Amino acid sequence: MTSNGVNVDETAEVSEIVQASSGAQTNDEEDQEVDDAIIDKIIVDKVNAMRTSSLILTTFFHNFWHLSMAI
């Protein structure tokens, strides 16, 4: 016990809890960043797939239109 009546063991426990909590928060933030990066990659992949599909369909209909005009 210190001169101001605070138990040293309790102070050490509180300090350990605060440090553990800070470490957990840092891990949560890092996990969130990883999750965000994964979500961003999924979105980019889906958008690229949609753009490719759109290009294929546009090319198909463009060629179909030219063929129909030639008849």
PDB file of N, CA, C and O in Angstrom, chain B, residues numbered from 101:
ATOM      1  N   MET B 101       0.854  -1.176   0.000  1.00  0.00           N
ATOM      2  CA  MET B 101       0.000   0.000   0.000  1.00  0.00           C
ATOM      3  C   MET B 101       0.897   1.236   0.000  1.00  0.00           C
ATOM      4  O   MET B 101       1.899   1.288   0.713  1.00  0.00           O
ATOM      5  N   THR B 102       0.533   2.208  -0.792  1.00  0.00           N
ATOM      6  CA  THR B 102       1.319   3.440  -0.872  1.00  0.00           C
ATOM      7  C   THR B 102       0.866   4.411   0.204  1.00  0.00           C
ATOM      8  O   THR B 102      -0.060   4.140   0.967  1.00  0.00           O
ATOM      9  N   SER B 103       1.550   5.561   0.243  1.00  0.00           N
ATOM     10  CA  SER B 103       1.245   6.555   1.272  1.00  0.00           C
ATOM     11  C   SER B 103      -0.140   7.172   1.086  1.00  0.00           C
ATOM     12  O   SER B 103      -0.725   7.664   2.051  1.00  0.00           O
ATOM     13  N   ASN B 104      -0.676   7.154  -0.139  1.00  0.00           N
ATOM     14  CA  ASN B 104      -2.008   7.741  -0.334  1.00  0.00           C
ATOM     15  C   ASN B 104      -3.122   6.707  -0.207  1.00  0.00           C
ATOM     16  O   ASN B 104      -4.278   6.999  -0.512  1.00  0.00           O
ATOM     17  N   GLY B 105      -2.781   5.503   0.241  1.00  0.00           N
ATOM     18  CA  GLY B 105      -3.787   4.493   0.517  1.00  0.00           C
ATOM     19  C   GLY B 105      -4.168   3.632  -0.675  1.00  0.00           C
ATOM     20  O   GLY B 105      -5.149   2.891  -0.609  1.00  0.00           O
ATOM     21  N   VAL B 106      -3.424   3.713  -1.747  1.00  0.00           N
ATOM     22  CA  VAL B 106      -3.722   2.906  -2.935  1.00  0.00           C
ATOM     23  C   VAL B 106      -2.919   1.624  -2.859  1.00  0.00           C
ATOM     24  O   VAL B 106      -1.717   1.638  -2.595  1.00  0.00           O
ATOM     25  N   ASN B 107      -3.599   0.521  -3.092  1.00  0.00           N
ATOM     26  CA  ASN B 107      -2.947  -0.776  -3.075  1.00  0.00           C
ATOM     27  C   ASN B 107      -2.122  -0.926  -4.356  1.00  0.00           C
ATOM     28  O   ASN B 107      -2.642  -0.753  -5.458  1.00  0.00           O
ATOM     29  N   VAL B 108      -0.835  -1.248  -4.205  1.00  0.00           N
ATOM     30  CA  VAL B 108       0.073  -1.372  -5.348  1.00  0.00           C
ATOM     31  C   VAL B 108      -0.372  -2.501  -6.270  1.00  0.00           C
ATOM     32  O   VAL B 108      -0.297  -2.367  -7.491  1.00  0.00           O
ATOM     33  N   ASP B 109      -0.833  -3.605  -5.701  1.00  0.00           N
ATOM     34  CA  ASP B 109      -1.285  -4.730  -6.522  1.00  0.00           C
ATOM     35  C   ASP B 109      -2.484  -4.335  -7.382  1.00  0.00           C
ATOM     36  O   ASP B 109      -2.559  -4.701  -8.555  1.00  0.00           O
ATOM     37  N   GLU B 110      -3.419  -3.588  -6.799  1.00  0.00           N
ATOM     38  CA  GLU B 110      -4.594  -3.149  -7.561  1.00  0.00           C
ATOM     39  C   GLU B 110      -4.183  -2.206  -8.688  1.00  0.00           C
ATOM     40  O   GLU B 110      -4.726  -2.275  -9.790  1.00  0.00           O
ATOM     41  N   THR B 111      -3.231  -1.331  -8.412  1.00  0.00           N
ATOM     42  CA  THR B 111      -2.746  -0.405  -9.438  1.00  0.00           C
ATOM     43  C   THR B 111      -2.107  -1.177 -10.584  1.00  0.00           C
ATOM     44  O   THR B 111      -2.312  -0.847 -11.752  1.00  0.00           O
ATOM     45  N   ALA B 112      -1.337  -2.200 -10.250  1.00  0.00           N
ATOM     46  CA  ALA B 112      -0.693  -3.019 -11.280  1.00  0.00           C
ATOM     47  C   ALA B 112      -1.744  -3.752 -12.111  1.00  0.00           C
ATOM     48  O   ALA B 112      -1.608  -3.852 -13.330  1.00  0.00           O
ATOM     49  N   GLU B 113      -2.793  -4.266 -11.458  1.00  0.00           N
ATOM     50  CA  GLU B 113      -3.864  -4.959 -12.179  1.00  0.00           C
ATOM     51  C   GLU B 113      -4.580  -4.009 -13.131  1.00  0.00           C
ATOM     52  O   GLU B 113      -4.846  -4.364 -14.280  1.00  0.00           O
ATOM     53  N   VAL B 114      -4.888  -2.817 -12.664  1.00  0.00           N
ATOM     54  CA  VAL B 114      -5.561  -1.829 -13.513  1.00  0.00           C
ATOM     55  C   VAL B 114      -4.678  -1.488 -14.703  1.00  0.00           C
ATOM     56  O   VAL B 114      -5.165  -1.379 -15.828  1.00  0.00           O
ATOM     57  N   SER B 115      -3.393  -1.321 -14.463  1.00  0.00           N
ATOM     58  CA  SER B 115      -2.455  -1.010 -15.540  1.00  0.00           C
ATOM     59  C   SER B 115      -2.423  -2.133 -16.570  1.00  0.00           C
ATOM     60  O   SER B 115      -2.407  -1.872 -17.773  1.00  0.00           O
ATOM     61  N   GLU B 116      -2.412  -3.378 -16.106  1.00  0.00           N
ATOM     62  CA  GLU B 116      -2.422  -4.526 -17.020  1.00  0.00           C
ATOM     63  C   GLU B 116      -3.709  -4.562 -17.839  1.00  0.00           C
ATOM     64  O   GLU B 116      -3.679  -4.854 -19.034  1.00  0.00           O
ATOM     65  N   ILE B 117      -4.829  -4.270 -17.204  1.00  0.00           N
ATOM     66  CA  ILE B 117      -6.118  -4.260 -17.908  1.00  0.00           C
ATOM     67  C   ILE B 117      -6.127  -3.177 -18.982  1.00  0.00           C
ATOM     68  O   ILE B 117      -6.580  -3.411 -20.103  1.00  0.00           O
ATOM     69  N   VAL B 118      -5.629  -2.001 -18.638  1.00  0.00           N
ATOM     70  CA  VAL B 118      -5.585  -0.896 -19.609  1.00  0.00           C
ATOM     71  C   VAL B 118      -4.685  -1.266 -20.783  1.00  0.00           C
ATOM     72  O   VAL B 118      -5.042  -1.019 -21.935  1.00  0.00           O
ATOM     73  N   GLN B 119      -3.530  -1.853 -20.508  1.00  0.00           N
ATOM     74  CA  GLN B 119      -2.615  -2.242 -21.588  1.00  0.00           C
ATOM     75  C   GLN B 119      -3.238  -3.323 -22.464  1.00  0.00           C
ATOM     76  O   GLN B 119      -3.129  -3.268 -23.689  1.00  0.00           O
ATOM     77  N   ALA B 120      -3.888  -4.301 -21.846  1.00  0.00           N
ATOM     78  CA  ALA B 120      -4.538  -5.368 -22.614  1.00  0.00           C
ATOM     79  C   ALA B 120      -5.655  -4.801 -23.474  1.00  0.00           C
ATOM     80  O   ALA B 120      -5.832  -5.201 -24.625  1.00  0.00           O
ATOM     81  N   SER B 121      -6.404  -3.872 -22.909  1.00  0.00           N
ATOM     82  CA  SER B 121      -7.495  -3.243 -23.650  1.00  0.00           C
ATOM     83  C   SER B 121      -6.966  -2.451 -24.836  1.00  0.00           C
ATOM     84  O   SER B 121      -7.538  -2.504 -25.924  1.00  0.00           O
ATOM     85  N   SER B 122      -5.884  -1.723 -24.634  1.00  0.00           N
ATOM     86  CA  SER B 122      -5.273  -0.951 -25.720  1.00  0.00           C
ATOM     87  C   SER B 122      -4.776  -1.874 -26.818  1.00  0.00           C
ATOM     88  O   SER B 122      -4.940  -1.586 -28.004  1.00  0.00           O
ATOM     89  N   GLY B 123      -4.168  -2.984 -26.419  1.00  0.00           N
ATOM     90  CA  GLY B 123      -3.692  -3.961 -27.405  1.00  0.00           C
ATOM     91  C   GLY B 123      -4.836  -4.576 -28.175  1.00  0.00           C
ATOM     92  O   GLY B 123      -4.732  -4.775 -29.385  1.00  0.00           O
ATOM     93  N   ALA B 124      -5.933  -4.881 -27.492  1.00  0.00           N
ATOM     94  CA  ALA B 124      -7.104  -5.453 -28.159  1.00  0.00           C
ATOM     95  C   ALA B 124      -7.702  -4.449 -29.129  1.00  0.00           C
ATOM     96  O   ALA B 124      -8.133  -4.820 -30.221  1.00  0.00           O
ATOM     97  N   GLN B 125      -7.732  -3.184 -28.740  1.00  0.00           N
ATOM     98  CA  GLN B 125      -8.279  -2.147 -29.620  1.00  0.00           C
ATOM     99  C   GLN B 125      -7.416  -2.017 -30.873  1.00  0.00           C
ATOM    100  O   GLN B 125      -7.940  -1.867 -31.976  1.00  0.00           O
ATOM    101  N   THR B 126      -6.101  -2.075 -30.704  1.00  0.00           N
ATOM    102  CA  THR B 126      -5.198  -2.002 -31.853  1.00  0.00           C
ATOM    103  C   THR B 126      -5.438  -3.180 -32.782  1.00  0.00           C
ATOM    104  O   THR B 126      -5.473  -3.015 -34.001  1.00  0.00           O
ATOM    105  N   ASN B 127      -5.605  -4.374 -32.208  1.00  0.00           N
ATOM    106  CA  ASN B 127      -5.880  -5.556 -33.022  1.00  0.00           C
ATOM    107  C   ASN B 127      -7.209  -5.416 -33.747  1.00  0.00           C
ATOM    108  O   ASN B 127      -7.320  -5.805 -34.910  1.00  0.00           O
ATOM    109  N   ASP B 128      -8.226  -4.862 -33.074  1.00  0.00           N
ATOM    110  CA  ASP B 128      -9.526  -4.654 -33.709  1.00  0.00           C
ATOM    111  C   ASP B 128      -9.402  -3.696 -34.887  1.00  0.00           C
ATOM    112  O   ASP B 128     -10.006  -3.914 -35.936  1.00  0.00           O
ATOM    113  N   GLU B 129      -8.616  -2.633 -34.711  1.00  0.00           N
ATOM    114  CA  GLU B 129      -8.427  -1.664 -35.795  1.00  0.00           C
ATOM    115  C   GLU B 129      -7.697  -2.308 -36.968  1.00  0.00           C
ATOM    116  O   GLU B 129      -8.043  -2.065 -38.124  1.00  0.00           O
ATOM    117  N   GLU B 130      -6.687  -3.130 -36.676  1.00  0.00           N
ATOM    118  CA  GLU B 130      -5.956  -3.821 -37.739  1.00  0.00           C
ATOM    119  C   GLU B 130      -6.865  -4.818 -38.445  1.00  0.00           C
ATOM    120  O   GLU B 130      -6.836  -4.928 -39.671  1.00  0.00           O
ATOM    121  N   ASP B 131      -7.676  -5.549 -37.669  1.00  0.00           N
ATOM    122  CA  ASP B 131      -8.625  -6.489 -38.269  1.00  0.00           C
ATOM    123  C   ASP B 131      -9.622  -5.759 -39.152  1.00  0.00           C
ATOM    124  O   ASP B 131      -9.975  -6.250 -40.224  1.00  0.00           O
ATOM    125  N   GLN B 132     -10.079  -4.589 -38.715  1.00  0.00           N
ATOM    126  CA  GLN B 132     -11.036  -3.805 -39.496  1.00  0.00           C
ATOM    127  C   GLN B 132     -10.398  -3.347 -40.802  1.00  0.00           C
ATOM    128  O   GLN B 132     -11.046  -3.357 -41.849  1.00  0.00           O
ATOM    129  N   GLU B 133      -9.126  -2.944 -40.743  1.00  0.00           N
ATOM    130  CA  GLU B 133      -8.429  -2.519 -41.961  1.00  0.00           C
ATOM    131  C   GLU B 133      -8.308  -3.682 -42.940  1.00  0.00           C
ATOM    132  O   GLU B 133      -8.491  -3.505 -44.144  1.00  0.00           O
ATOM    133  N   VAL B 134      -8.001  -4.873 -42.423  1.00  0.00           N
ATOM    134  CA  VAL B 134      -7.903  -6.055 -43.282  1.00  0.00           C
ATOM    135  C   VAL B 134      -9.266  -6.368 -43.880  1.00  0.00           C
ATOM    136  O   VAL B 134      -9.371  -6.645 -45.075  1.00  0.00           O
ATOM    137  N   ASP B 135     -10.317  -6.325 -43.055  1.00  0.00           N
ATOM    138  CA  ASP B 135     -11.674  -6.573 -43.553  1.00  0.00           C
ATOM    139  C   ASP B 135     -12.047  -5.567 -44.634  1.00  0.00           C
ATOM    140  O   ASP B 135     -12.623  -5.938 -45.656  1.00  0.00           O
ATOM    141  N   ASP B 136     -11.724  -4.301 -44.415  1.00  0.00           N
ATOM    142  CA  ASP B 136     -12.026  -3.262 -45.405  1.00  0.00           C
ATOM    143  C   ASP B 136     -11.290  -3.528 -46.714  1.00  0.00           C
ATOM    144  O   ASP B 136     -11.852  -3.344 -47.793  1.00  0.00           O
ATOM    145  N   ALA B 137     -10.042  -3.957 -46.620  1.00  0.00           N
ATOM    146  CA  ALA B 137      -9.262  -4.245 -47.828  1.00  0.00           C
ATOM    147  C   ALA B 137      -9.861  -5.418 -48.594  1.00  0.00           C
ATOM    148  O   ALA B 137      -9.907  -5.402 -49.824  1.00  0.00           O
ATOM    149  N   ILE B 138     -10.317  -6.434 -47.868  1.00  0.00           N
ATOM    150  CA  ILE B 138     -10.943  -7.592 -48.511  1.00  0.00           C
ATOM    151  C   ILE B 138     -12.235  -7.172 -49.200  1.00  0.00           C
ATOM    152  O   ILE B 138     -12.493  -7.565 -50.338  1.00  0.00           O
ATOM    153  N   ILE B 139     -13.043  -6.378 -48.514  1.00  0.00           N
ATOM    154  CA  ILE B 139     -14.305  -5.900 -49.092  1.00  0.00           C
ATOM    155  C   ILE B 139     -14.030  -5.042 -50.326  1.00  0.00           C
ATOM    156  O   ILE B 139     -14.717  -5.174 -51.339  1.00  0.00           O
ATOM    157  N   ASP B 140     -13.032  -4.168 -50.246  1.00  0.00           N
ATOM    158  CA  ASP B 140     -12.674  -3.332 -51.399  1.00  0.00           C
ATOM    159  C   ASP B 140     -12.280  -4.191 -52.594  1.00  0.00           C
ATOM    160  O   ASP B 140     -12.676  -3.902 -53.724  1.00  0.00           O
ATOM    161  N   LYS B 141     -11.504  -5.245 -52.353  1.00  0.00           N
ATOM    162  CA  LYS B 141     -11.081  -6.124 -53.446  1.00  0.00           C
ATOM    163  C   LYS B 141     -12.280  -6.833 -54.054  1.00  0.00           C
ATOM    164  O   LYS B 141     -12.361  -6.961 -55.276  1.00  0.00           O
ATOM    165  N   ILE B 142     -13.202  -7.290 -53.238  1.00  0.00           N
ATOM    166  CA  ILE B 142     -14.402  -7.954 -53.750  1.00  0.00           C
ATOM    167  C   ILE B 142     -15.196  -6.992 -54.624  1.00  0.00           C
ATOM    168  O   ILE B 142     -15.651  -7.364 -55.706  1.00  0.00           O
ATOM    169  N   ILE B 143     -15.362  -5.760 -54.160  1.00  0.00           N
ATOM    170  CA  ILE B 143     -16.118  -4.763 -54.930  1.00  0.00           C
ATOM    171  C   ILE B 143     -15.428  -4.491 -56.266  1.00  0.00           C
ATOM    172  O   ILE B 143     -16.085  -4.453 -57.306  1.00  0.00           O
ATOM    173  N   VAL B 144     -14.120  -4.303 -56.242  1.00  0.00           N
ATOM    174  CA  VAL B 144     -13.379  -4.039 -57.486  1.00  0.00           C
ATOM    175  C   VAL B 144     -13.518  -5.216 -58.444  1.00  0.00           C
ATOM    176  O   VAL B 144     -13.729  -5.021 -59.641  1.00  0.00           O
ATOM    177  N   ASP B 145     -13.402  -6.438 -57.925  1.00  0.00           N
ATOM    178  CA  ASP B 145     -13.541  -7.622 -58.777  1.00  0.00           C
ATOM    179  C   ASP B 145     -14.929  -7.697 -59.405  1.00  0.00           C
ATOM    180  O   ASP B 145     -15.061  -8.007 -60.589  1.00  0.00           O
ATOM    181  N   LYS B 146     -15.962  -7.415 -58.615  1.00  0.00           N
ATOM    182  CA  LYS B 146     -17.341  -7.462 -59.132  1.00  0.00           C
ATOM    183  C   LYS B 146     -17.569  -6.385 -60.182  1.00  0.00           C
ATOM    184  O   LYS B 146     -18.190  -6.645 -61.212  1.00  0.00           O
ATOM    185  N   VAL B 147     -17.073  -5.181 -59.930  1.00  0.00           N
ATOM    186  CA  VAL B 147     -17.237  -4.086 -60.897  1.00  0.00           C
ATOM    187  C   VAL B 147     -16.513  -4.431 -62.196  1.00  0.00           C
ATOM    188  O   VAL B 147     -17.044  -4.205 -63.283  1.00  0.00           O
ATOM    189  N   ASN B 148     -15.308  -4.975 -62.087  1.00  0.00           N
ATOM    190  CA  ASN B 148     -14.575  -5.360 -63.295  1.00  0.00           C
ATOM    191  C   ASN B 148     -15.312  -6.449 -64.066  1.00  0.00           C
ATOM    192  O   ASN B 148     -15.349  -6.420 -65.296  1.00  0.00           O
ATOM    193  N   ALA B 149     -15.893  -7.403 -63.357  1.00  0.00           N
ATOM    194  CA  ALA B 149     -16.661  -8.461 -64.020  1.00  0.00           C
ATOM    195  C   ALA B 149     -17.881  -7.875 -64.722  1.00  0.00           C
ATOM    196  O   ALA B 149     -18.207  -8.275 -65.839  1.00  0.00           O
ATOM    197  N   MET B 150     -18.553  -6.933 -64.075  1.00  0.00           N
ATOM    198  CA  MET B 150     -19.721  -6.297 -64.689  1.00  0.00           C
ATOM    199  C   MET B 150     -19.310  -5.496 -65.916  1.00  0.00           C
ATOM    200  O   MET B 150     -20.004  -5.526 -66.933  1.00  0.00           O
ATOM    201  N   ARG B 151     -18.205  -4.789 -65.838  1.00  0.00           N
ATOM    202  CA  ARG B 151     -17.739  -3.997 -66.986  1.00  0.00           C
ATOM    203  C   ARG B 151     -17.385  -4.905 -68.150  1.00  0.00           C
ATOM    204  O   ARG B 151     -17.695  -4.596 -69.301  1.00  0.00           O
ATOM    205  N   THR B 152     -16.734  -6.028 -67.854  1.00  0.00           N
ATOM    206  CA  THR B 152     -16.380  -6.979 -68.908  1.00  0.00           C
ATOM    207  C   THR B 152     -17.636  -7.552 -69.547  1.00  0.00           C
ATOM    208  O   THR B 152     -17.725  -7.648 -70.771  1.00  0.00           O
ATOM    209  N   SER B 153     -18.610  -7.935 -68.718  1.00  0.00           N
ATOM    210  CA  SER B 153     -19.870  -8.465 -69.242  1.00  0.00           C
ATOM    211  C   SER B 153     -20.574  -7.428 -70.098  1.00  0.00           C
ATOM    212  O   SER B 153     -21.108  -7.751 -71.159  1.00  0.00           O
ATOM    213  N   SER B 154     -20.577  -6.203 -69.648  1.00  0.00           N
ATOM    214  CA  SER B 154     -21.213  -5.122 -70.396  1.00  0.00           C
ATOM    215  C   SER B 154     -20.519  -4.921 -71.739  1.00  0.00           C
ATOM    216  O   SER B 154     -21.181  -4.725 -72.759  1.00  0.00           O
ATOM    217  N   LEU B 155     -19.210  -4.968 -71.741  1.00  0.00           N
ATOM    218  CA  LEU B 155     -18.455  -4.803 -72.983  1.00  0.00           C
ATOM    219  C   LEU B 155     -18.761  -5.937 -73.955  1.00  0.00           C
ATOM    220  O   LEU B 155     -18.939  -5.707 -75.151  1.00  0.00           O
ATOM    221  N   ILE B 156     -18.819  -7.152 -73.440  1.00  0.00           N
ATOM    222  CA  ILE B 156     -19.129  -8.309 -74.291  1.00  0.00           C
ATOM    223  C   ILE B 156     -20.523  -8.160 -74.890  1.00  0.00           C
ATOM    224  O   ILE B 156     -20.710  -8.381 -76.086  1.00  0.00           O
ATOM    225  N   LEU B 157     -21.499  -7.789 -74.070  1.00  0.00           N
ATOM    226  CA  LEU B 157     -22.865  -7.614 -74.573  1.00  0.00           C
ATOM    227  C   LEU B 157     -22.945  -6.472 -75.582  1.00  0.00           C
ATOM    228  O   LEU B 157     -23.619  -6.593 -76.605  1.00  0.00           O
ATOM    229  N   THR B 158     -22.274  -5.386 -75.302  1.00  0.00           N
ATOM    230  CA  THR B 158     -22.279  -4.247 -76.223  1.00  0.00           C
ATOM    231  C   THR B 158     -21.682  -4.651 -77.563  1.00  0.00           C
ATOM    232  O   THR B 158     -22.227  -4.316 -78.615  1.00  0.00           O
ATOM    233  N   THR B 159     -20.576  -5.362 -77.529  1.00  0.00           N
ATOM    234  CA  THR B 159     -19.933  -5.822 -78.761  1.00  0.00           C
ATOM    235  C   THR B 159     -20.853  -6.768 -79.523  1.00  0.00           C
ATOM    236  O   THR B 159     -20.982  -6.674 -80.743  1.00  0.00           O
ATOM    237  N   PHE B 160     -21.490  -7.676 -78.796  1.00  0.00           N
ATOM    238  CA  PHE B 160     -22.403  -8.626 -79.431  1.00  0.00           C
ATOM    239  C   PHE B 160     -23.542  -7.897 -80.132  1.00  0.00           C
ATOM    240  O   PHE B 160     -23.817  -8.161 -81.303  1.00  0.00           O
ATOM    241  N   PHE B 161     -24.207  -6.983 -79.432  1.00  0.00           N
ATOM    242  CA  PHE B 161     -25.340  -6.279 -80.027  1.00  0.00           C
ATOM    243  C   PHE B 161     -24.897  -5.346 -81.152  1.00  0.00           C
ATOM    244  O   PHE B 161     -25.626  -5.158 -82.126  1.00  0.00           O
ATOM    245  N   HIS B 162     -23.723  -4.770 -81.025  1.00  0.00           N
ATOM    246  CA  HIS B 162     -23.196  -3.922 -82.092  1.00  0.00           C
ATOM    247  C   HIS B 162     -22.981  -4.751 -83.360  1.00  0.00           C
ATOM    248  O   HIS B 162     -23.392  -4.357 -84.451  1.00  0.00           O
ATOM    249  N   ASN B 163     -22.335  -5.897 -83.197  1.00  0.00           N
ATOM    250  CA  ASN B 163     -22.109  -6.777 -84.349  1.00  0.00           C
ATOM    251  C   ASN B 163     -23.428  -7.299 -84.906  1.00  0.00           C
ATOM    252  O   ASN B 163     -23.593  -7.391 -86.122  1.00  0.00           O
ATOM    253  N   PHE B 164     -24.356  -7.637 -84.036  1.00  0.00           N
ATOM    254  CA  PHE B 164     -25.670  -8.115 -84.471  1.00  0.00           C
ATOM    255  C   PHE B 164     -26.378  -7.034 -85.286  1.00  0.00           C
ATOM    256  O   PHE B 164     -26.995  -7.329 -86.310  1.00  0.00           O
ATOM    257  N   TRP B 165     -26.291  -5.788 -84.834  1.00  0.00           N
ATOM    258  CA  TRP B 165     -26.924  -4.682 -85.552  1.00  0.00           C
ATOM    259  C   TRP B 165     -26.326  -4.532 -86.951  1.00  0.00           C
ATOM    260  O   TRP B 165     -27.049  -4.352 -87.931  1.00  0.00           O
ATOM    261  N   HIS B 166     -24.978  -4.611 -87.030  1.00  0.00           N
ATOM    262  CA  HIS B 166     -24.328  -4.505 -88.338  1.00  0.00           C
ATOM    263  C   HIS B 166     -24.748  -5.647 -89.258  1.00  0.00           C
ATOM    264  O   HIS B 166     -24.988  -5.436 -90.447  1.00  0.00           O
ATOM    265  N   LEU B 167     -24.834  -6.846 -88.713  1.00  0.00           N
ATOM    266  CA  LEU B 167     -25.257  -7.986 -89.534  1.00  0.00           C
ATOM    267  C   LEU B 167     -26.695  -7.824 -90.004  1.00  0.00           C
ATOM    268  O   LEU B 167     -27.011  -8.140 -91.151  1.00  0.00           O
ATOM    269  N   SER B 168     -27.560  -7.339 -89.136  1.00  0.00           N
ATOM    270  CA  SER B 168     -28.964  -7.174 -89.524  1.00  0.00           C
ATOM    271  C   SER B 168     -29.119  -6.075 -90.567  1.00  0.00           C
ATOM    272  O   SER B 168     -30.015  -6.152 -91.408  1.00  0.00           O
ATOM    273  N   MET B 169     -28.277  -5.065 -90.530  1.00  0.00           N
ATOM    274  CA  MET B 169     -28.340  -3.991 -91.523  1.00  0.00           C
ATOM    275  C   MET B 169     -27.808  -4.461 -92.877  1.00  0.00           C
ATOM    276  O   MET B 169     -28.180  -3.912 -93.914  1.00  0.00           O
ATOM    277  N   ALA B 170     -26.944  -5.467 -92.871  1.00  0.00           N
ATOM    278  CA  ALA B 170     -26.360  -5.967 -94.114  1.00  0.00           C
ATOM    279  C   ALA B 170     -27.330  -6.858 -94.879  1.00  0.00           C
ATOM    280  O   ALA B 170     -27.152  -7.093 -96.074  1.00  0.00           O
ATOM    281  N   ILE B 171     -28.335  -7.343 -94.203  1.00  0.00           N
ATOM    282  CA  ILE B 171     -29.295  -8.263 -94.850  1.00  0.00           C
ATOM    283  C   ILE B 171     -30.278  -7.519 -95.712  1.00  0.00           C
ATOM    284  O   ILE B 171     -31.150  -8.134 -96.326  1.00  0.00           O
TER     285      ILE B 171
END
